[in-house]
Amino acid sequence: MAGLLPADLPIVDHHCHLSPTGEGVEAARRFRAAGGTHLFLCTQSYGPSPPRTVEGYREQFEITERLGRRVREETGAVVHLVVAPFPVDLVGQVPTMGRPAAVELHREALQLAGRWVRDRRAVALGEVGRPHFPVDEEVRAAAEEVLREAMRSAREAHCPIVVHSEDLDPPAFRALADLAREEGLGPSQVVKHYARKALSLAERSGLPASYVARQETFDRALEGEAPYFFETDFLDDPGRPGAVLDLGTIPKRARAAYAKDPSVSERLRIPFVESVERVYGVRPEPVGAGP
Ligand SMILES: [Zn+2]
């Protein structure tokens, strides 16, 4: 394999999805073959429409957990689970169930997600936040209520939230940090997922960014301060090839950067080791050469 990386350097994709009807474990095998070691696997709605009951969310989280276990067993990759009801689910739920019932459903599902964190079945609540496209006033108001609930659940579970939202500029990062503070969360507990533009830690008001690992963002972000991560947001949806980056992207970028300049391995420890420790309180466990 061209551009082998130091054996003690974990290679982490901080946000991806896998589906039982997509490639599933095969995609994770590609990640491992490219040199990847740790995946943060985020739940998603697997059915044709989002869950209507908290039981439905429990089943959804369990599908994610089973996929994560298979990835671990069959590829050796370390998998960290991230679970929560997806904020975009509200777009279908609010008009059909009514806003109070939809908010209550999300509140209960968030409490369930918080229990999974306390039971060490998951490491964070996500994706939580706001639809990234314009929605009507009722859905918008429901999403705001639910985001505060997510922050409260994370505070109780002592874990981070992984935020899905529109692209954030520095004032929007500040507003999110302020909202989190009101609900008792520190800035390092609020991870902005799908960040597209490398910003300084001050411009992010101290919030960790999870950068989409496009080449230019990857290079720019590597010059920045912890905490930050790289992600592909791999969707594992055969119907939407190329909608996001492939799961092999982050190990490939890391290897190419290392082949060009071996001293970059110190910089790579920021997203792959230091940020994981700071935000999640876990030291990435070593992974062998792979099966
Ligand atoms: Zn995602």
Boltz pocket constraint, residues with backbone or C-beta under 6 A from the ligand:
constraints:
  - pocket:
      binder: B
      contacts: [[A, 15], [A, 16], [A, 17], [A, 42], [A, 127], [A, 233]]
      max_distance: 6.0
